[in-house]
């Protein structure tokens, strides 16, 4: 019977066949230990010389890394491994021999591994990160579906920019100017006016010349928009959503978290509600911590966000940023016109902002004045302005950066390892 490694728990004591690759091997005299993977999981195969033909044992001892083969044997429980099962091998049928595989078990430099990203994905650690990424995507769909959201797909090619054009990739759309989307938000607002609660999931692009461990040129965003929701309502959705993601990974990716050495006791604390601090109080906190370089009205850098996050055990919302450092679509706080109704969610342990969100302006006159104030082309935004013109309502939304969230939950230092093929400032290969 042909199965996959992640199915072996249902076949203990039975003989099965699995298509695998050889991740690594070791042998000690009359036993060969094969570390096998098939894409679903990793498992050990034990080849005992006395229990197989001389040909099979010689083949097992001589196989090279990443050779593909069909392996047949009996599944046994194995309490010594995190996976919990192993195979007593009876037969091996080589499919394709691999020679001189470039990524060996020794240490390799980052640039070498990035040049071989198409192969590096096969490694134990990268496999675990991709499984956690997949779980976060799966859980996102589950969460928004059960909360009554409708999935909407905004365009990737746009004729206008929600946050200005300075960090956009420009292209020609026949005889018009177009840009690769840096956010689907404005289109999602239109969808919310039609469908109530909506969310999108797709790639976004920032032509930002940053080299930090938190930045990618191409990354994926989950962007919900909600009609009749205030900022307070939105924050409650956000903390419920993030807590749901963490619990889903804890419940369904225990082996992967263990393989990465992630401290799950830290993750188990990530239950709603999350603490909140205003931007103004955050400035005071930073001053108390010795950050004399930051003044009210300036945006936070990575060291500032980390210092704020270190004051809390859970992700923390920083709310009510100054109007001057936020986009045109954010409304002023009715109690303080210097700040806007917005919040960023900062992850613990130095992983930075994982969510940015706000209420959206729904007053036509205010929106028109903001478009003018920001020097935007009113004609290019006429469709967006229509949303305020025809029956707009208070509404809010946010965007969660998938790669930063994967990095935080998995404990991965750099976001380049949290996306299959990262696009960085100086990297478009492979």
TITOR-91201 format. One line per 8 residues: number of its first residue (from 1); their letters; for each residue x, y, z of C-alpha. Coordinates in nm, 2 decimals. Layout:
<rs>
NUM> a> X/Y/Z  ...
</rs>
This chain:
<rs>
1> xxxxxxxx> 0.00/0.00/0.00  0.14/0.34/-0.10  0.10/0.62/0.16  0.27/0.94/0.28  0.48/0.99/0.59  0.21/1.20/0.77  -0.02/0.90/0.74  0.20/0.64/0.91
9> xxxxxxxx> 0.03/0.67/1.25  -0.26/0.48/1.09  -0.04/0.20/0.97  0.16/0.08/1.27  0.26/-0.28/1.23  0.17/-0.28/0.86  0.40/-0.29/0.55  0.37/0.02/0.33
17> xxxxxxxx> 0.55/0.19/0.05  0.64/0.56/0.05  0.80/0.78/-0.22  1.08/0.97/-0.05  1.40/1.16/-0.08  1.71/1.09/0.13  1.77/1.39/0.35  2.07/1.24/0.54
25> xxxxxxxx> 2.20/0.90/0.65  2.44/0.74/0.89  2.54/0.38/0.94  2.70/0.18/1.22  2.83/-0.16/1.10  2.52/-0.37/1.05  2.26/-0.10/1.06  2.19/0.19/0.83
33> xxxxxxxx> 1.97/0.49/0.94  1.80/0.68/0.66  1.66/1.02/0.73  1.37/1.03/0.47  1.13/1.31/0.37  0.84/1.31/0.13  0.71/1.67/0.16  0.46/1.59/0.43
41> xxxxxxxx> 0.71/1.51/0.71  1.05/1.36/0.80  1.09/1.01/0.92  1.37/0.76/0.99  1.41/0.44/0.81  1.61/0.16/0.97  1.79/-0.09/0.75  1.92/-0.40/0.94
49> xxxxxxxx> 2.17/-0.60/0.74  2.04/-0.94/0.87  1.68/-0.86/0.76  1.74/-0.75/0.40  1.93/-0.88/0.10  2.30/-0.79/0.06  2.20/-0.58/-0.24  1.95/-0.37/-0.05
57> xxxxxxxx> 2.19/-0.31/0.24  2.47/-0.21/0.01  2.23/0.02/-0.17  2.12/0.18/0.16  2.47/0.24/0.28  2.58/0.39/-0.06  2.28/0.62/-0.13  2.36/0.99/-0.17
65> xxxxxxxx> 2.18/1.29/-0.03  1.86/1.39/-0.21  1.84/1.06/-0.41  1.47/0.98/-0.46  1.34/0.63/-0.41  1.04/0.42/-0.31  1.09/0.26/0.03  0.89/-0.04/0.16
73> xxxxxxxx> 0.88/-0.15/0.51  0.69/-0.20/0.84  0.58/0.11/1.05  0.69/0.10/1.41  0.62/0.33/1.70  0.94/0.52/1.81  0.91/0.71/2.14  1.27/0.84/2.10
81> xxxxxxxx> 1.18/1.08/1.82  0.95/1.38/1.82  0.78/1.24/1.52  0.69/0.92/1.71  0.73/0.66/1.43  0.99/0.50/1.21  1.01/0.23/0.94  1.19/-0.10/0.95
89> xxxxxxxx> 1.30/-0.11/0.58  1.24/-0.42/0.37  1.31/-0.29/0.02  1.44/0.01/-0.17  1.37/0.11/-0.53  1.58/0.40/-0.65  1.40/0.65/-0.88  1.67/0.91/-0.94
97> xxxxxxxx> 2.02/0.93/-0.80  2.15/1.27/-0.69  2.52/1.35/-0.71  2.71/1.63/-0.55  2.41/1.79/-0.39  2.54/2.14/-0.30  2.37/2.19/0.04  2.54/1.94/0.27
105> xxxxxxxx> 2.48/1.90/0.64  2.77/2.14/0.71  2.73/2.51/0.77  2.67/2.73/0.47  2.67/3.11/0.44  2.35/3.30/0.39  2.43/3.42/0.04  2.51/3.07/-0.07
113> xxxxxxxx> 2.18/2.94/0.08  1.99/3.22/-0.08  2.15/3.15/-0.42  2.02/2.79/-0.37  1.69/2.88/-0.23  1.52/2.64/-0.47  1.71/2.36/-0.29  1.73/2.51/0.06
121> xxxxxxxx> 1.35/2.48/0.09  1.40/2.10/0.12  1.59/2.13/0.45  1.44/2.04/0.78  1.42/2.39/0.92  1.28/2.55/0.60  1.02/2.27/0.58  0.91/2.35/0.93
129> xxxxxxxx> 0.88/2.73/0.86  0.68/2.67/0.54  0.44/2.43/0.73  0.38/2.70/0.99  0.33/2.96/0.71  0.07/2.72/0.55  -0.10/2.68/0.89  -0.13/3.05/0.94
137> xxxxxxxx> -0.29/3.09/0.59  -0.53/2.80/0.65  -0.63/2.94/0.99  -0.68/3.28/0.85  -0.94/3.15/0.61  -1.10/2.95/0.89  -1.12/3.25/1.12  -1.27/3.50/0.87
145> xxxxxxxx> -1.51/3.24/0.73  -1.64/3.16/1.08  -1.66/3.54/1.16  -1.89/3.60/0.86  -1.63/3.77/0.63  -1.64/3.73/0.25  -1.32/3.68/0.05  -1.26/3.95/-0.21
153> xxxxxxxx> -0.97/3.98/-0.45  -0.84/4.33/-0.52  -0.64/4.41/-0.83  -0.26/4.39/-0.83  -0.22/4.65/-1.11  -0.36/4.98/-1.00  -0.38/5.33/-1.14  -0.35/5.51/-0.81
161> xxxxxxxx> -0.17/5.46/-0.48  -0.33/5.44/-0.13  -0.02/5.58/0.04  0.16/5.79/-0.23  0.37/5.67/-0.52  0.72/5.71/-0.38  0.75/5.34/-0.29  0.56/5.19/-0.58
169> xxxxxxxx> 0.68/4.99/-0.88  0.58/5.18/-1.19  0.49/5.00/-1.51  0.31/5.09/-1.84  -0.04/4.96/-1.88  -0.06/5.00/-2.26  -0.07/5.38/-2.29  -0.14/5.45/-1.92
177> xxxxxxxx> 0.07/5.46/-1.61  0.01/5.18/-1.36  0.16/5.05/-1.04  0.21/4.72/-0.86  -0.02/4.73/-0.56  0.12/4.82/-0.22  -0.22/4.75/-0.06  -0.56/4.63/-0.16
185> xxxxxxxx> -0.72/4.85/0.11  -0.90/5.11/-0.10  -1.06/4.84/-0.31  -1.15/4.64/0.00  -1.33/4.95/0.14  -1.54/4.95/-0.18  -1.61/4.58/-0.13  -1.71/4.64/0.24
193> xxxxxxxx> -1.97/4.90/0.12  -2.12/4.62/-0.09  -2.07/4.31/0.13  -2.03/4.43/0.48  -1.73/4.24/0.61  -1.46/4.13/0.37  -1.10/4.02/0.36  -0.84/3.97/0.10
201> xxxxxxxx> -0.52/3.77/0.08  -0.26/3.84/-0.18  0.08/3.98/-0.28  0.18/4.34/-0.23  0.49/4.53/-0.34  0.70/4.81/-0.19  0.99/4.97/-0.38  1.15/5.05/-0.05
209> xxxxxxxx> 1.53/5.03/-0.03  1.54/4.87/0.31  1.78/4.59/0.41  1.65/4.51/0.76  1.55/4.17/0.88  1.18/4.28/0.87  1.16/4.40/0.51  1.08/4.23/0.18
217> xxxxxxxx> 1.01/4.39/-0.16  0.73/4.14/-0.23  0.52/4.02/0.06  0.17/3.88/0.13  -0.10/4.07/0.32  -0.43/3.97/0.48  -0.65/4.28/0.46  -1.00/4.28/0.62
225> xxxxxxxx> -1.24/4.58/0.60  -1.56/4.61/0.81  -1.86/4.83/0.75  -2.01/4.99/1.07  -1.70/4.91/1.27  -1.51/5.17/1.49  -1.14/5.15/1.57  -1.23/4.99/1.90
233> xxxxxxxx> -1.44/4.73/1.72  -1.15/4.66/1.48  -0.90/4.62/1.76  -1.12/4.35/1.92  -1.12/4.16/1.58  -0.75/4.20/1.55  -0.66/4.05/1.89  -0.91/3.77/1.85
241> xxxxxxxx> -0.76/3.69/1.50  -0.40/3.69/1.61  -0.47/3.48/1.92  -0.66/3.24/1.69  -0.35/3.21/1.46  -0.11/3.14/1.75  -0.34/2.88/1.90  -0.38/2.71/1.56
249> xxxxxxxx> 0.00/2.69/1.51  0.04/2.55/1.87  -0.23/2.29/1.81  -0.13/2.18/1.46  0.24/2.25/1.42  0.39/2.11/1.75  0.66/1.91/1.57  0.76/2.20/1.35
257> xxxxxxxx> 0.78/2.44/1.65  1.00/2.18/1.83  1.22/2.14/1.53  1.28/2.52/1.53  1.35/2.53/1.90  1.06/2.77/1.95  0.97/2.85/2.31  0.60/2.75/2.31
265> xxxxxxxx> 0.55/2.87/2.67  0.59/3.23/2.53  0.33/3.16/2.26  0.08/3.01/2.50  0.05/3.35/2.67  -0.08/3.51/2.35  -0.45/3.53/2.44  -0.68/3.82/2.39
273> xxxxxxxx> -0.71/4.09/2.51  -0.39/4.26/2.42  -0.26/4.57/2.60  -0.30/4.92/2.44  -0.09/5.23/2.47  -0.13/5.56/2.29  0.15/5.70/2.07  0.19/5.99/2.32
281> xxxxxxxx> 0.23/5.76/2.62  0.47/5.55/2.41  0.69/5.85/2.36  0.69/5.91/2.74  0.78/5.54/2.79  1.07/5.56/2.54  1.20/5.88/2.72  1.20/5.69/3.05
289> xxxxxxxx> 1.39/5.41/2.88  1.66/5.66/2.77  1.55/5.71/2.41  1.62/6.08/2.38  1.64/6.07/2.00  1.27/6.04/1.95  1.03/6.34/1.96  0.66/6.37/1.94
297> xxxxxxxx> 0.55/6.37/1.58  0.83/6.13/1.46  0.76/5.77/1.35  0.91/5.48/1.54  1.20/5.28/1.42  1.28/4.92/1.50  1.46/4.99/1.83  1.17/5.20/1.95
305> xxxxxxxx> 0.91/4.94/1.87  1.12/4.67/2.04  1.17/4.88/2.35  0.79/4.94/2.37  0.71/4.57/2.31  0.96/4.47/2.58  0.74/4.64/2.83  0.46/4.39/2.77
313> xxxxxxxx> 0.43/4.01/2.76  0.18/4.01/2.47  0.16/4.20/2.14  0.08/4.56/2.21  -0.14/4.81/2.02  0.01/5.16/1.98  -0.29/5.38/1.91  -0.36/5.74/1.80
321> xxxxxxxx> -0.05/5.84/1.60  0.01/6.20/1.49  -0.19/6.30/1.18  0.13/6.41/1.00  0.29/6.06/0.98  -0.02/5.87/0.87  -0.20/5.83/0.53  -0.48/6.06/0.40
329> xxxxxxxx> -0.77/5.82/0.47  -0.74/5.81/0.85  -0.99/6.04/1.04  -0.89/6.27/1.32  -0.97/6.17/1.68  -1.28/6.38/1.77  -1.11/6.46/2.11  -0.77/6.56/1.97
337> xxxxxxxx> -0.73/6.68/1.61  -0.36/6.63/1.62  -0.39/6.25/1.62  -0.58/6.00/1.40  -0.79/5.69/1.49  -0.54/5.42/1.41  -0.33/5.15/1.57  -0.03/4.94/1.49
345> xxxxxxxx> 0.01/4.60/1.66  0.37/4.54/1.77  0.48/4.18/1.82  0.69/4.08/2.12  1.06/3.97/2.11  1.17/4.24/1.86  0.96/4.12/1.56  0.81/4.47/1.51
353> xxxxxxxx> 0.48/4.58/1.36  0.27/4.29/1.23  -0.06/4.48/1.18  -0.14/4.84/1.08  -0.50/4.95/1.08  -0.74/5.24/1.13  -1.09/5.38/1.10  -1.14/5.52/0.75
361> xxxxxxxx> -1.28/5.86/0.66  -1.64/5.85/0.56  -1.72/6.22/0.55  -1.71/6.35/0.19  -1.59/6.70/0.26  -1.31/6.58/0.49  -1.20/6.32/0.24  -1.19/6.58/-0.04
369> xxxxxxxx> -0.98/6.81/0.18  -0.74/6.53/0.26  -0.70/6.43/-0.10  -0.61/6.80/-0.18  -0.39/6.83/0.13  -0.18/6.53/0.03  -0.15/6.65/-0.33  -0.33/6.35/-0.48
377> xxxxxxxx> -0.50/6.35/-0.82  -0.87/6.39/-0.74  -0.97/6.24/-1.08  -0.76/5.93/-1.02  -0.93/5.88/-0.68  -1.28/5.97/-0.80  -1.40/5.61/-0.77  -1.28/5.60/-0.41
385> xxxxxxxx> -1.43/5.94/-0.33  -1.76/5.80/-0.46  -1.77/5.57/-0.16  -1.80/5.87/0.07  -2.05/6.03/-0.17  -2.30/5.75/-0.19  -2.41/5.63/0.15  -2.09/5.58/0.34
393> xxxxxxxx> -2.08/5.46/0.69  -1.82/5.44/0.97  -1.58/5.16/0.87  -1.25/5.02/0.98  -0.99/4.78/0.85  -0.63/4.65/0.89  -0.36/4.47/0.72  -0.15/4.18/0.86
401> xxxxxxxx> 0.19/4.11/0.71  0.21/3.74/0.67  0.59/3.70/0.66  0.65/3.91/0.98  0.37/3.71/1.15  0.53/3.38/1.04  0.87/3.50/1.16  0.73/3.60/1.50
409> xxxxxxxx> 0.53/3.28/1.57  0.80/3.05/1.43  1.09/3.23/1.60  1.27/3.29/1.27  1.51/3.59/1.28  1.48/3.71/0.92  1.17/3.74/0.71  1.36/3.61/0.40
417> xxxxxxxx> 1.32/3.26/0.54  0.94/3.30/0.58  0.85/3.32/0.21  0.94/3.05/-0.04  1.13/3.27/-0.28  1.21/3.61/-0.12  1.25/3.93/-0.32  1.51/4.15/-0.15
425> xxxxxx> 1.68/4.48/-0.24  1.95/4.30/-0.43  1.79/3.97/-0.50  1.56/3.86/-0.78  1.71/3.51/-0.82  1.61/3.23/-0.80
</rs>
